[in-house]
Amino acid sequence: MSVEDVDHEKLIRLRQEGAVRVCERIGADALLATQHDNVQYIADVRRFFVYGWEPNSMAAITREGAVKSVDCGYHVAPGPHWANEGAWLKEQSGWDHYSIFNASLVHARYAAWAKDALAALGVTRGKVGIDRVSWVILEAFREAMPQIEFVNAEEALLFERIVKNDEERKLMRAAAKVASEGVQAGLDALAPGMTEYEVSGAFMGRLFALGSEGDGFYPFLTSGPVTEGALYPTNRVLQEGDAIVMDMGPIVEGYNGDCMRTGFIGEPTPEFKELYRVNYEAMYAGIDTIRPGIRISEVDAAVRRTALAHGYMENRFDTGHGIGLNCCELPVCMKAGTAPDHLDVVLEPGMCFTLEPRFHRMIDDKTYIQAALEETVMVSETGVEVLTTTPFIQECLA
């Protein structure tokens, strides 16, 4: 899905200005990004990766704003980069082709690429901020570049990314819309005899039909009476009287969407109706609290108060998470005291996060019925903008 009114030149410029501010904040001469979200933030390189094998692409930016990227996408298809038996590739990367190894197995090669990228920007010594790179890769970087002090930039990058600029806000709205339509496709597919996998295929297929670039996270789908920890789809056949929780997220131009709804096959039971209504009321108690100037834990507290007032046990899970170039980033909608005080952020316009309470009614010692709902929201100048749009089961909210 292409978002037509996004000014991409402005988007890139604003993100790179943010990266420069991170350099200044941590006193670094440059930043080196190894993770897909930070690489896209700095160099606008679309993610090309296998989970757990990162880095795949890398990007560096100096305090003056000069950018250099190492993008394995150059290697994939014939073109000028393949000429003269890969001479350009060998000049740029030291290899005449791209080998799809787990980066930790060829850590010296990645260190050489990073060293060359930084040197091309004039950075051969001093301080370089780095993101959530693996220990193996970081040790290789330090060995290859002993004149450079590598320092933690991940937290500073996440705080810089926490407020979306005007162009990012357009992309967040678009990603939430795609997520909403995907969930609706899953709800529309619910019928006795369908398997969880088939319903999962319906909602994921809709995301891709609308142009999703990938999965923001492993899609969740659970049906029927369930046991502790149930999240992922199986070949279970849906039956009359089943509740089905589905949660998925697309990626639109690098930005993640996220939406969760619970469907029901047949006439909802009184027990399910109450559970669904409590989830809805708790979620919107949090949403109605959102405004600039309050702490994120105040939103979480509103969710928990509502559930407890209805006699439900306190949720042992954070009630939401930040979202943007990654599915889970800052701010985390957390219970006060969960994390260091500075992570209990004060809300500002442009912050995007989800609210996703999930409450349960126990059937016996091990089994429960469930309902879970989720909206993606953005803090506005005066309150909140709800970005997801999938309808709710109105008869459960009466």
N, C-alpha and C positions, 0 to 999 in steps of 0.2 A: 504494500500500500504506500503510495507516494502522497505526502501531505503537501498539496500544491502551494499553499500560501506561506510556507516556511522559507525564510531568507537564509539559505544555507551558508552563504559567505559570512553573514552576520553571526549565525550560530557558531561557526568555527572560530571566528574572531573572539567572540565573547568567552568561549570555553578556553581558548589559549590565553586570554587575559587572566582568567581565573587560575590557570596553571602557573603563570608568572607570579601571581600574588602568593601562591603556595611557596614558590622559590624564596620570595622575600620573607615570608612568615617564618620559614624554618632556617633561613640563612644559608640556602644552598645556591651553588652556581648553576645547577641544572636539575631537572627531574628525569628519571628513567622509568618508564612504565612498562611492565611486563604482563599485565593482566588485561583481558579484552576490554573491560569497561574503561579503564584508564587510558589504554591505547587509543580508543575511539575518542575519548574526551580531548586528548592532546592532538592527535594526528588525523582524526576522522577516517580511520581505517576500520572498515566493517569487520566484525569478528570472524575469524577463520581459525577454529580451534577444536581440539578434543579436550573434554574435561579431564583435568588431572595431568595433562601433558604440557601445560603452559610453562614458559611463554611459547606462543606460536609466532605472533607478531610482537614487535617492541616499538616504542616511540620515545624520543628524547626531546626536551625543550629547555633552552637556556633561560637565564634570568632576563635576557634581552629579548626573548620571544622567538629565537631561531629554532626551527623544528627539523628533525630528521627521523625517519621511520624505517624499520626493517620489516617488510611485509612479504610473507611467503606466497601471497597471492600472485606475485609477479612470475612465479616459477611454473604455474599450472598449465598454461596454454601456449601454443606456438605464437611467436611474434618477434619483435626486435630483440627481446631479451634472450631469445634462443639462438640468435645469429652467431656464426663462427664457432659452432660447437659449444655454445654457452659462455663465450668469452666475457660478455658483460656481467653475467651472473657470477662468474668466478672472480671478476674484478671487484664486484660489490660485496660478495659474501664469502669468498674463499672456496666455494664449491661451484661446480658447473651445473648443479641440479639441487633440488630441495628434497631431502630425505625425511620421511615422516617417522622420525624417532620420537619417543618420549624425550623431552628436552633434557631431563636429568641424566639420560644415558650419553648425551653428547654435550655436556655442560660446558666444556672448553670451547666448543664451536659457538655456542650462544654468548659466551664471555667475549670471544673475539669479535662477534658482530656488535655487541654493545660497546666494546672499546673503540671500534672503528666509527660507530655512529657518534659517540661523544667526541672523538678526536676531530671528526669532520665539522663539529660545531665549535671547535677550539677548546674543548674541555679535556685536559689530560691530567689535571690535579685539582685539589680543592675538595669541595663537599658536594655530593650528589644525593638528592632524595630519591628513595626507591619505594615501591609499593609492596604488596603482600607476596613477594617472591619466595620461592621455596629455599630452604636452607642450602640445598645442594647447589643451586644456581647462584645464590648470594656468595657462597664460599668461592665459587669459580670466578665471579666478578672481582672479589677482593684479591684473589691470587693474580689475575690478569692485569689488574689496575691498582697496584700497591700505593700509588701516589694519590689515589682518590679515597676519601672517607665517605662510605655509604651510610646514610642516615634514614630513619623511618619517615616516610612522607604519606603513608596510607591514611592515617587519621586526618592529617591536614587536607588531603585531597577529598576525603569524604565530607568534611565540613565545608569545603569550598563548593562541592557539588550539591549541597543540601538544599540550597535555594535555586530553583530553576529559573533561567532567564526567559525572556518573552518567547523566543523561538522554541526552546525546550518545552514550554507550557503547551504550545500547539501540538507538539509530538506526544506529550503525555495524554492530552485529550483524545488524540487519534488512537493511541494504543489502548486506552481504556474502552473506547468504542468497539474496537475489534474484539477485545476480551469479552465484552458484554454480548456481542453477537455470537461468539463461540459458545458461551454458556447457554444462550438461548437455543442454539442448535442441539446441544446435549439434552436440554429439557424437552425439546420437541421430539427427540428420539426415544424417550422413555415409554416402554410398553412391556407387558408380560412376555417372557420368552426371549427378549433381548439379553445379550450378555453385557457385563460391565465393559469388556473390551470393545464391543460394538458401539456402545454409547460414547466411550472415550474416543473412538475413531470418528464419530459424528462431530463432536465438538472440536477435536483437533483438526479435522479436515476443513471445517469452516474457517478456523484461524488461518490456515495456509491458503485457502481460496481467497481470503481477503488480503493476502500478501505478507503474512507473518514471515519473518526471516528465520525463525527457529522457535525453540521452546525456552521461555524465560526460566522455567523450572520443571522438574518432573511432574507431569499432571497427576492430580489426585482424583480418585473416584472410589467411593465406598458405598455399598448398598446393604439394606436390610439390617436386622439385629447384628451388631458387631461386637468384637472384643477389643481389648486395649491395644492401641497402636495401629489399628487398621487404617490405611490411607490409600493404598495403590490398587488400581483396577486388576481384576482377575477374570477368569472365565465363568464366574458365577452367573447363573441365569436369574434375571429379575422376575419377581413374583408380585401379584396383587398384594398391597399392603406394605410394600417396601418404601422406605425413605432412601434417597440417593443423594449423597453429597458430591459435588463436582467443583473443582478449583483448577484453573489453568491460566497461563499468561502467554500472550504473543510478544513478539519483538518487532517494533515498527521503527525503521531507520535507527536501530540501536536502542530504542527506548522501550521499556517493558510495560505491559498492561497486566492487570490482575483482577479477577472477579471470581467470587464463589457464591453458589446458590445450592439450596437443597430442594429436590423435587420429591414428589410422592406419587406412587402408582395406585390409582383408585381414590376412594373417598378418605381424606385424612382422618385419622382417629382423634378423639379428644386429647389423648396424651401427646400426640405429635403436634396438634394445633397449639397447645400450650407451650411446648418446647420451642416451636418455631417462633411464636409471638415473643417469648422471652429473649430469644436471640436477636430478633428485630429491634425490640425496645432497648435492649442493652447496647446494640450497635449504634442506634440513633441517639441514645443518651450521650454517647461519646461524640458523635458527629455534631450534635447540637451544642456541645461545649466548646468546639474548636473556634478559636479566634486568635489574632495576633496578640502576643504579650503573655500568654499563659504557658506553663510548662507542659511538655508532652505527657508527663505522668498524671496530670490533671484529667486528661482525656481518658487514659486508662482507668483512673479511679472512678470516673462516671460510669464506665461500662461495668466494672465490678460491683459497684453499689446497686445497680439495677438488678443484676442477677441475684445477688445476695438478698435483696428485698423480696424477691419471688421465691426464696427458699432454696435456691440452687447452690451447689458447692462452688467455691472459688476456683476459677480457671487456673490451671498450673502451666499456663503458656502466656507469652506476651500477647497482647490483644491486637497488635498490628506492627507493620514495618515500613520503613521508608522504601521508595521505589524510584527508579530512573534508568540510568544506563546499566544498572544491575537490578535484579528482582528484589534483593534485600539490601538496603543501605540505610543511611540515617534520614530522618529520625526513627528510632524504634519506640513504638507505643508501649512503654514498659511501666511496671509497677514501681513506685517511688522506692528508692533504696536498692534497686536491682543492680545498678551499675554506678560507676563514679558520677558525682554530681554534674560534671560538665557534659555528660551524655544525656542528662535530663534537660533537653534543649528547650529554649524559649521559642515559641512558634513565630515564624515570620511569613509574610505573603510569598507565595511561590514554593513553599515546602510541600512535597507530595508524599503521602503515605497511605497505607491501608488500615482499615479496621476490620477484624475478622474474628469476632467471638465465636466460640463453639461450646455449646453446653450439652449435657447428656442426662438422660433419665435411665437409671439402672433397672434392669429387668430381674437380674439375679446377681450373685457375687462377681460374675465375670462378663456378663453381657449387658449391653445397653442399646437403647434407641438414640438416634442422634439428629441434630440439625446444626447447620453452620451457614453463616452468611458473611459476605465481604463486600465492602465498597472501597474503591480507590478515591481519595479525596485530595484536594489542593487547598491550602490556606489562601484565602483572598484578603483583600485590603480591610474588610470589615468582618469577615467570618470564614465561611467555607464554601467551596464549590465541589459538589459530588460529581465525579467524572464517569462512573459506571452507571449503566442504565437498564440492566436486565430487570424486568418486573418481578414482583414478589407474588406469593400465593395469597391473594386478598382474603379468601375465606378463613385463612389462619390468623389474620390480623384483626378480625372483627372484635 
